[in-house]
Amino acid sequence: MKSKFQTIQSSIKHPVSSTQHPATRLKGVLFDFDGVVLDSMKQHVAAWQYAFRKEGLNLTDLEIYLMEGRGVKALVHDICNKHDISTEIAPKIIETKIEYYDQHIAVNFYDGFFDLLEYLQLINLKMAIVTGGHRDRIIPFAKEYLDGYFSGFVCSDDVKNTKPFPEPYLKGVESLGLKPEECIVIENAPLGIKAAKAAGIKTIAIETTLSNKYLKEADFIVQFFSEVQSTIKKMIANGIIKHH
């Protein structure tokens, strides 16, 4: 006879974790920003490639996607060190990247994203954004397009150690006045998943930018936002996590 956990896992696409834990009450959901809240990663990738190409380095899409969440400064330094490029040019690269991105930004949300937000509000869950982006980009955007949904924000300039360290998500939990076991993270990036798991938070990965083979550390992997909503509903219905 299947356990409750096995039953729910068999009904969700690409389940990963199989360890059963005592159910805790779900009170909050933490969202990554680029690639989850906003369909923006293609523009970020193009901007990074443009900036580094001007310095003689050609980067693949995958190389950038795998570093998503690090924050601008950390990402540039990581790439420079990896390719033996002097980090003295980091400020120039960052400036070029930001200018390119600002010129090509398009505001697009994923199908089902706002339906998910409405559902989470309906069941009285707190929501926060935890991102490698800077506050001067994230906060004005949230005020214009997401007003009333999110009560917590943690950006790269709010932490000492960006993703994959747990600090961003631990601060995200704190911003909602909750505990890690009372929250779920929605992520699209391997480094973000590592950060969430290191913080002790159940994680749903969504395949907006990378396929499931890069997201296997998450507890659940889905393709669409409608599946995020159904996953949370099934987690509650099957006792994996309770609704408060």
C-alpha positions, 0 to 999 in steps of 0.5 A: 500500500502506497504511503501518502507521500508516495501517492502525491509523488506519483501524481506530480511530474518529476518528483525528486525527494522521497524522504517523509517528514512530519507535516508542518503548517504552510504559512509562506511562499518565497519566490525567486524573481528572474525566471520565476516572477518575471520572464526575463532571463533571455534578456539577462543572458543576452546582456551578459553575453554582449558585455563579456563579448566586448571584452573578448569572451564568448559565453554560452547560454548554459554557462550563464543560466547555471550561475543565475542567482549569484548577484551581479558582482559575484557572477562577474567575478566568478566568470572572470576568475574561471576564464583568467580575466582580470577582475579589474574590468568587472565594473565596466562589464557590469555597467555595459550589461546593465545598459544593454538590459535596460535598453532591451527589457520587456515585461512579460509574465508566465502563463498562470503566474497571477492565478498562482498569486491569487490562489496563495492570497486566497488561502492566506499565505504570506509571500516574499521575493528572494533574488540576486537582483538589486533593490533599485531594480526589484522594488520599483518593479514590484510597486508598479506591477505586483503591488499588494502581493508581496510583503517581503523582499530580499535582494543581493544588496541585502546579504553578504553571501548570495545564492547558493548560500542559505542567507538570502532565503533565511532572510526571506523567511525572517522577512515574513516572520516565519520559520523555514519549515513553514515555507516553500520556495519556487525556483528555476535555478540550480544555485537558488535550489541549493540555497533554499535546501541549505536553508531547510526549505521545501522547494518546487523547481519550475522548468522556465529556463533549464530542463529537469536534469539541472534541477534535481536537488528540488523536492518537486519539479514542474513545467508550468505555473498551473502545476505549481498550484496543483503541487501545493494543493496536493501537498496540503491534501496529502498531509505533506504540509498543512495549511495554517 
